[in-house]
Amino acid sequence: MNYHVLTLFPDMILQGMNSSIMGRAIADDVITLEAVNIRDYTNNKHGRTDDYPYGGGAGMVMQAQPIYDAYVAMREKMEKPPRVIYVTPQGAVFNQQMAKELALEEDLVFLCGHYEGVDERVLDEICTDFVSIGDYVLTGGELPAMVMMDAIARMIPGVLHNMESAEDDSFGDGLLEHPQYSRPEVWHDRAVPSILLSGDHAKVDDWRRKQSLMRTALRRPDLLDKANISPKERNFIANFLENQKEL
């Protein structure tokens, strides 16, 4: 996976991504990261990349020219046209399935907007995907781009030492992850569930599955319609919710 980010703040991207698991993956050449400063490509002698919006209104708009020229310079190094993701609250909401799909790409380009947005004409020219990380507005696209790059990278073999970790994550099968416990066995008078100490892997798996079903039903019931759940498990959820009403 080769990440390419078009941004006004390349240091923000590089510093944010070159640590922890992502930093290790970059150091090991499992993924590569290129942060291109859009300002380096402006024709404006003062280094400006924005101007007032036509039609009036508050704020400034990022201009098409420097973004396009930065993209063209980047594109020349690739064998085929890449998917270009514009990070915007107007896009489709990012989710785990999208992360899995994007992880199959060889190159991904993220365009990070600022101010009141980006000239629509360059979006029409270069962007293939419009993606949001939620229904709220941030000051720029760098943080959402890093969120997506992190989630996508976890789906790439070699990024995590144990791919089972990615498969067991929340949303891996459409459900929230089961509770996790570690040492000590008793903490603040709260003991680890005895089933996890039994050594019976079948019973542990069954307990974890039921915990995922219950946790999803309580915290994110909206996920259940699309989750991979058997009729027996749906009956289990219905009985669990009915018991919750009686408590």
C-alpha atoms as a printed R data frame, in Angstrom:
    type eleno elety resid chain resno       x       y       z
1   ATOM     1    CA   MET     A     1   0.000   0.000   0.000
2   ATOM     2    CA   ASN     A     2   1.289   3.413  -0.985
3   ATOM     3    CA   TYR     A     3  -0.376   6.382   0.692
4   ATOM     4    CA   HIS     A     4  -0.159   9.805  -0.936
5   ATOM     5    CA   VAL     A     5  -1.594  12.852   0.833
6   ATOM     6    CA   LEU     A     6  -2.207  16.234  -0.770
7   ATOM     7    CA   THR     A     7  -2.154  18.701   2.105
8   ATOM     8    CA   LEU     A     8  -1.194  22.174   3.270
9   ATOM     9    CA   PHE     A     9   0.274  20.636   6.431
10  ATOM    10    CA   PRO     A    10   2.557  17.717   5.488
11  ATOM    11    CA   ASP     A    11   4.330  17.735   8.866
12  ATOM    12    CA   MET     A    12   1.017  17.024  10.572
13  ATOM    13    CA   ILE     A    13   0.577  13.894   8.442
14  ATOM    14    CA   LEU     A    14   4.158  12.676   8.791
15  ATOM    15    CA   GLN     A    15   4.325  13.215  12.538
16  ATOM    16    CA   GLY     A    16   0.931  11.643  13.117
17  ATOM    17    CA   MET     A    17   1.606   8.532  11.066
18  ATOM    18    CA   ASN     A    18   5.246   7.815  11.917
19  ATOM    19    CA   SER     A    19   4.619   6.355  15.353
20  ATOM    20    CA   SER     A    20   3.238   3.203  16.963
21  ATOM    21    CA   ILE     A    21   2.041   0.425  14.632
22  ATOM    22    CA   MET     A    22   1.815   2.704  11.584
23  ATOM    23    CA   GLY     A    23   5.334   3.972  12.130
24  ATOM    24    CA   ARG     A    24   6.636   0.423  12.351
25  ATOM    25    CA   ALA     A    25   4.814  -0.551   9.146
26  ATOM    26    CA   ILE     A    26   6.366   2.432   7.355
27  ATOM    27    CA   ALA     A    27   9.837   1.607   8.706
28  ATOM    28    CA   ASP     A    28   9.400  -1.993   7.514
29  ATOM    29    CA   ASP     A    29   8.267  -0.822   4.039
30  ATOM    30    CA   VAL     A    30   4.955  -2.635   4.419
31  ATOM    31    CA   ILE     A    31   3.309   0.672   3.597
32  ATOM    32    CA   THR     A    32   4.766   3.891   2.201
33  ATOM    33    CA   LEU     A    33   3.670   7.428   2.987
34  ATOM    34    CA   GLU     A    34   4.126  10.539   0.874
35  ATOM    35    CA   ALA     A    35   2.845  13.908   2.084
36  ATOM    36    CA   VAL     A    36   2.834  16.483  -0.718
37  ATOM    37    CA   ASN     A    37   2.675  20.166   0.189
38  ATOM    38    CA   ILE     A    38   0.088  21.751  -2.102
39  ATOM    39    CA   ARG     A    39   1.665  25.141  -1.457
40  ATOM    40    CA   ASP     A    40   4.798  24.024  -3.325
41  ATOM    41    CA   TYR     A    41   2.797  23.983  -6.544
42  ATOM    42    CA   THR     A    42   1.044  27.339  -6.452
43  ATOM    43    CA   ASN     A    43   1.689  29.895  -9.186
44  ATOM    44    CA   ASN     A    44   1.028  32.720  -6.750
45  ATOM    45    CA   LYS     A    45   4.235  34.620  -5.972
46  ATOM    46    CA   HIS     A    46   3.144  35.000  -2.346
47  ATOM    47    CA   GLY     A    47   2.554  31.273  -1.925
48  ATOM    48    CA   ARG     A    48  -1.209  31.594  -1.610
49  ATOM    49    CA   THR     A    49  -3.401  28.584  -2.333
50  ATOM    50    CA   ASP     A    50  -6.804  30.117  -1.525
51  ATOM    51    CA   ASP     A    51  -9.001  33.004  -2.636
52  ATOM    52    CA   TYR     A    52 -12.406  34.540  -2.024
53  ATOM    53    CA   PRO     A    53 -15.439  32.529  -3.197
54  ATOM    54    CA   TYR     A    54 -17.348  33.671  -6.264
55  ATOM    55    CA   GLY     A    55 -20.818  34.772  -5.288
56  ATOM    56    CA   GLY     A    56 -19.636  36.055  -1.928
57  ATOM    57    CA   GLY     A    57 -19.805  34.478   1.491
58  ATOM    58    CA   ALA     A    58 -17.586  33.976   4.502
59  ATOM    59    CA   GLY     A    59 -14.223  32.293   4.404
60  ATOM    60    CA   MET     A    60 -11.827  31.326   1.644
61  ATOM    61    CA   VAL     A    61 -11.764  28.532  -0.944
62  ATOM    62    CA   MET     A    62  -8.766  26.405  -1.903
63  ATOM    63    CA   GLN     A    63  -7.893  27.051  -5.536
64  ATOM    64    CA   ALA     A    64  -7.899  24.428  -8.265
65  ATOM    65    CA   GLN     A    65  -4.502  25.168  -9.843
66  ATOM    66    CA   PRO     A    66  -2.081  24.209  -7.039
67  ATOM    67    CA   ILE     A    67  -4.094  21.116  -6.125
68  ATOM    68    CA   TYR     A    68  -4.247  19.921  -9.712
69  ATOM    69    CA   ASP     A    69  -0.559  20.542 -10.401
70  ATOM    70    CA   ALA     A    70   0.405  18.735  -7.182
71  ATOM    71    CA   TYR     A    71  -1.746  15.783  -8.223
72  ATOM    72    CA   VAL     A    72  -0.282  15.673 -11.745
73  ATOM    73    CA   ALA     A    73   3.269  15.618 -10.367
74  ATOM    74    CA   MET     A    74   2.267  12.759  -8.065
75  ATOM    75    CA   ARG     A    75   0.369  10.873 -10.778
76  ATOM    76    CA   GLU     A    76   3.407  10.793 -13.078
77  ATOM    77    CA   LYS     A    77   5.108   8.375 -10.675
78  ATOM    78    CA   MET     A    78   2.257   5.837 -10.796
79  ATOM    79    CA   GLU     A    79   1.560   3.148 -13.367
80  ATOM    80    CA   LYS     A    80  -2.203   3.675 -13.390
81  ATOM    81    CA   PRO     A    81  -4.697   6.310 -12.205
82  ATOM    82    CA   PRO     A    82  -5.182   5.963  -8.440
83  ATOM    83    CA   ARG     A    83  -8.309   6.323  -6.385
84  ATOM    84    CA   VAL     A    84  -8.370   9.867  -5.040
85  ATOM    85    CA   ILE     A    85 -10.327  10.354  -1.823
86  ATOM    86    CA   TYR     A    86 -11.566  13.822  -0.968
87  ATOM    87    CA   VAL     A    87 -12.081  14.029   2.773
88  ATOM    88    CA   THR     A    88 -15.381  15.851   3.283
89  ATOM    89    CA   PRO     A    89 -18.415  15.746   5.617
90  ATOM    90    CA   GLN     A    90 -20.505  15.572   2.436
91  ATOM    91    CA   GLY     A    91 -19.149  12.125   1.538
92  ATOM    92    CA   ALA     A    92 -20.200   8.568   2.280
93  ATOM    93    CA   VAL     A    93 -19.509   7.670   5.908
94  ATOM    94    CA   PHE     A    94 -16.358   5.611   6.331
95  ATOM    95    CA   ASN     A    95 -16.805   2.135   7.827
96  ATOM    96    CA   GLN     A    96 -14.972  -1.164   8.232
97  ATOM    97    CA   GLN     A    97 -16.228  -2.579   4.938
98  ATOM    98    CA   MET     A    98 -14.893   0.467   3.118
99  ATOM    99    CA   ALA     A    99 -11.542   0.000   4.868
100 ATOM   100    CA   LYS     A   100 -11.363  -3.600   3.628
101 ATOM   101    CA   GLU     A   101 -12.206  -2.530   0.081
102 ATOM   102    CA   LEU     A   102  -9.663   0.292  -0.017
103 ATOM   103    CA   ALA     A   103  -6.963  -1.990   1.415
104 ATOM   104    CA   LEU     A   104  -6.991  -3.872  -1.896
105 ATOM   105    CA   GLU     A   105  -5.664  -0.821  -3.760
106 ATOM   106    CA   GLU     A   106  -1.980  -0.355  -4.544
107 ATOM   107    CA   ASP     A   107  -2.081   3.457  -4.296
108 ATOM   108    CA   LEU     A   108  -4.478   5.725  -2.422
109 ATOM   109    CA   VAL     A   109  -4.463   9.506  -2.658
110 ATOM   110    CA   PHE     A   110  -6.104  11.634   0.049
111 ATOM   111    CA   LEU     A   111  -6.957  15.266  -0.654
112 ATOM   112    CA   CYS     A   112  -7.216  17.301   2.547
113 ATOM   113    CA   GLY     A   113  -9.332  20.415   2.277
114 ATOM   114    CA   HIS     A   114  -9.306  23.529   4.437
115 ATOM   115    CA   TYR     A   115 -11.147  26.804   4.880
116 ATOM   116    CA   GLU     A   116 -14.617  26.784   3.277
117 ATOM   117    CA   GLY     A   117 -13.711  23.946   0.943
118 ATOM   118    CA   VAL     A   118 -12.118  23.268  -2.434
119 ATOM   119    CA   ASP     A   119 -12.906  24.641  -5.892
120 ATOM   120    CA   GLU     A   120 -15.455  22.181  -7.277
121 ATOM   121    CA   ARG     A   121 -13.775  22.028 -10.677
122 ATOM   122    CA   VAL     A   122 -10.635  20.284  -9.419
123 ATOM   123    CA   LEU     A   123 -12.758  17.834  -7.430
124 ATOM   124    CA   ASP     A   124 -14.568  16.956 -10.667
125 ATOM   125    CA   GLU     A   125 -11.222  16.525 -12.431
126 ATOM   126    CA   ILE     A   126  -9.329  14.261 -10.031
127 ATOM   127    CA   CYS     A   127 -11.501  12.810  -7.237
128 ATOM   128    CA   THR     A   128 -13.003   9.317  -7.389
129 ATOM   129    CA   ASP     A   129 -14.351   9.040  -3.830
130 ATOM   130    CA   PHE     A   130 -15.918  11.472  -1.366
131 ATOM   131    CA   VAL     A   131 -15.624  10.140   2.185
132 ATOM   132    CA   SER     A   132 -16.568  11.403   5.647
133 ATOM   133    CA   ILE     A   133 -15.656  10.052   9.079
134 ATOM   134    CA   GLY     A   134 -18.838  11.404  10.664
135 ATOM   135    CA   ASP     A   135 -21.508  14.075  10.698
136 ATOM   136    CA   TYR     A   136 -19.444  16.931  12.072
137 ATOM   137    CA   VAL     A   137 -17.023  19.511  10.703
138 ATOM   138    CA   LEU     A   138 -13.285  19.730  11.443
139 ATOM   139    CA   THR     A   139 -10.818  22.467  10.586
140 ATOM   140    CA   GLY     A   140  -9.153  20.352   7.916
141 ATOM   141    CA   GLY     A   141  -8.941  16.953   6.288
142 ATOM   142    CA   GLU     A   142  -5.678  15.787   7.829
143 ATOM   143    CA   LEU     A   143  -7.123  14.119  10.932
144 ATOM   144    CA   PRO     A   144  -9.835  12.225   8.979
145 ATOM   145    CA   ALA     A   145  -7.239  11.150   6.412
146 ATOM   146    CA   MET     A   146  -5.042   9.717   9.183
147 ATOM   147    CA   VAL     A   147  -8.034   7.956  10.732
148 ATOM   148    CA   MET     A   148  -8.795   6.279   7.410
149 ATOM   149    CA   MET     A   149  -5.182   5.404   6.652
150 ATOM   150    CA   ASP     A   150  -4.842   3.770  10.068
151 ATOM   151    CA   ALA     A   151  -8.028   1.713   9.657
152 ATOM   152    CA   ILE     A   152  -7.139   0.680   6.099
153 ATOM   153    CA   ALA     A   153  -3.568  -0.267   7.019
154 ATOM   154    CA   ARG     A   154  -4.817  -2.732   9.652
155 ATOM   155    CA   MET     A   155  -6.319  -4.782   6.811
156 ATOM   156    CA   ILE     A   156  -2.951  -5.102   5.038
157 ATOM   157    CA   PRO     A   157  -0.913  -8.261   5.779
158 ATOM   158    CA   GLY     A   158   2.273  -7.436   7.643
159 ATOM   159    CA   VAL     A   159   1.022  -4.293   9.378
160 ATOM   160    CA   LEU     A   160  -0.248  -6.207  12.395
161 ATOM   161    CA   HIS     A   161   1.955  -9.034  13.627
162 ATOM   162    CA   ASN     A   162  -1.198 -11.086  14.171
163 ATOM   163    CA   MET     A   163  -3.887 -10.703  11.486
164 ATOM   164    CA   GLU     A   164  -6.315 -12.430  13.850
165 ATOM   165    CA   SER     A   165  -6.347  -9.155  15.787
166 ATOM   166    CA   ALA     A   166  -7.846  -7.359  12.805
167 ATOM   167    CA   GLU     A   167 -10.349 -10.125  12.182
168 ATOM   168    CA   ASP     A   168 -11.542 -10.055  15.797
169 ATOM   169    CA   ASP     A   169 -11.869  -6.262  15.996
170 ATOM   170    CA   SER     A   170 -15.215  -4.574  16.448
171 ATOM   171    CA   PHE     A   171 -17.134  -4.532  13.134
172 ATOM   172    CA   GLY     A   172 -15.025  -7.409  11.803
173 ATOM   173    CA   ASP     A   173 -18.182  -9.522  11.517
174 ATOM   174    CA   GLY     A   174 -20.655  -6.689  11.872
175 ATOM   175    CA   LEU     A   175 -20.725  -6.845  15.689
176 ATOM   176    CA   LEU     A   176 -18.963  -5.005  18.478
177 ATOM   177    CA   GLU     A   177 -16.005  -6.793  20.039
178 ATOM   178    CA   HIS     A   178 -16.468  -8.831  23.207
179 ATOM   179    CA   PRO     A   179 -14.981  -7.586  26.531
180 ATOM   180    CA   GLN     A   180 -11.255  -8.133  27.061
181 ATOM   181    CA   TYR     A   181  -9.386  -8.909  30.292
182 ATOM   182    CA   SER     A   182  -5.753  -9.219  31.359
183 ATOM   183    CA   ARG     A   183  -3.745  -9.672  34.569
184 ATOM   184    CA   PRO     A   184  -4.267  -9.416  37.486
185 ATOM   185    CA   GLU     A   185  -7.034 -11.967  37.892
186 ATOM   186    CA   VAL     A   186  -8.761  -9.773  40.501
187 ATOM   187    CA   TRP     A   187  -8.649  -5.953  40.351
188 ATOM   188    CA   HIS     A   188 -10.653  -3.601  42.594
189 ATOM   189    CA   ASP     A   189 -12.540  -6.690  43.828
190 ATOM   190    CA   ARG     A   190 -13.622  -7.436  40.270
191 ATOM   191    CA   ALA     A   191 -12.638 -10.893  39.023
192 ATOM   192    CA   VAL     A   192 -12.027 -11.996  35.463
193 ATOM   193    CA   PRO     A   193 -15.007 -14.099  34.260
194 ATOM   194    CA   SER     A   194 -14.263 -17.679  35.274
195 ATOM   195    CA   ILE     A   195 -15.031 -19.048  31.806
196 ATOM   196    CA   LEU     A   196 -11.911 -17.300  30.487
197 ATOM   197    CA   LEU     A   197  -9.776 -19.235  32.979
198 ATOM   198    CA   SER     A   198 -11.318 -22.624  32.143
199 ATOM   199    CA   GLY     A   199  -9.058 -23.555  29.230
200 ATOM   200    CA   ASP     A   200 -12.130 -24.764  27.330
201 ATOM   201    CA   HIS     A   201 -11.712 -22.944  24.007
202 ATOM   202    CA   ALA     A   202 -15.141 -23.906  22.689
203 ATOM   203    CA   LYS     A   203 -16.865 -22.476  25.756
204 ATOM   204    CA   VAL     A   204 -14.694 -19.354  25.627
205 ATOM   205    CA   ASP     A   205 -15.612 -18.788  21.971
206 ATOM   206    CA   ASP     A   206 -19.293 -19.273  22.769
207 ATOM   207    CA   TRP     A   207 -19.089 -16.822  25.696
208 ATOM   208    CA   ARG     A   208 -17.313 -14.223  23.581
209 ATOM   209    CA   ARG     A   209 -19.829 -14.552  20.779
210 ATOM   210    CA   LYS     A   210 -22.749 -14.066  23.172
211 ATOM   211    CA   GLN     A   211 -21.015 -11.081  24.766
212 ATOM   212    CA   SER     A   212 -20.609  -9.506  21.315
213 ATOM   213    CA   LEU     A   213 -24.280 -10.092  20.553
214 ATOM   214    CA   MET     A   214 -25.416  -8.570  23.848
215 ATOM   215    CA   ARG     A   215 -23.040  -5.615  23.677
216 ATOM   216    CA   THR     A   216 -24.108  -4.790  20.122
217 ATOM   217    CA   ALA     A   217 -27.788  -5.085  21.016
218 ATOM   218    CA   LEU     A   218 -27.330  -2.617  23.873
219 ATOM   219    CA   ARG     A   219 -24.869  -0.141  22.406
220 ATOM   220    CA   ARG     A   220 -25.284  -0.310  18.622
221 ATOM   221    CA   PRO     A   221 -28.577  -2.027  17.760
222 ATOM   222    CA   ASP     A   222 -28.437  -0.373  14.346
223 ATOM   223    CA   LEU     A   223 -25.670  -2.831  13.394
224 ATOM   224    CA   LEU     A   224 -27.770  -5.949  13.928
225 ATOM   225    CA   ASP     A   225 -29.750  -5.702  10.685
226 ATOM   226    CA   LYS     A   226 -26.621  -6.116   8.571
227 ATOM   227    CA   ALA     A   227 -24.612  -8.369  10.891
228 ATOM   228    CA   ASN     A   228 -23.990 -12.023  10.099
229 ATOM   229    CA   ILE     A   229 -26.307 -13.504  12.747
230 ATOM   230    CA   SER     A   230 -28.070 -16.871  12.723
231 ATOM   231    CA   PRO     A   231 -31.811 -17.260  13.541
232 ATOM   232    CA   LYS     A   232 -30.821 -18.916  16.824
233 ATOM   233    CA   GLU     A   233 -28.685 -15.904  17.723
234 ATOM   234    CA   ARG     A   234 -31.492 -13.513  16.873
235 ATOM   235    CA   ASN     A   235 -33.702 -15.403  19.306
236 ATOM   236    CA   PHE     A   236 -30.953 -15.130  21.905
237 ATOM   237    CA   ILE     A   237 -30.835 -11.343  21.392
238 ATOM   238    CA   ALA     A   238 -34.612 -11.047  21.632
239 ATOM   239    CA   ASN     A   239 -34.661 -12.962  24.927
240 ATOM   240    CA   PHE     A   240 -31.750 -10.919  26.252
241 ATOM   241    CA   LEU     A   241 -33.468  -7.602  25.449
242 ATOM   242    CA   GLU     A   242 -36.696  -8.808  26.966
243 ATOM   243    CA   ASN     A   243 -34.871  -9.678  30.181
244 ATOM   244    CA   GLN     A   244 -33.245  -6.240  30.163
245 ATOM   245    CA   LYS     A   245 -36.680  -4.607  30.203
246 ATOM   246    CA   GLU     A   246 -37.582  -6.518  33.345
247 ATOM   247    CA   LEU     A   247 -34.476  -5.376  35.247
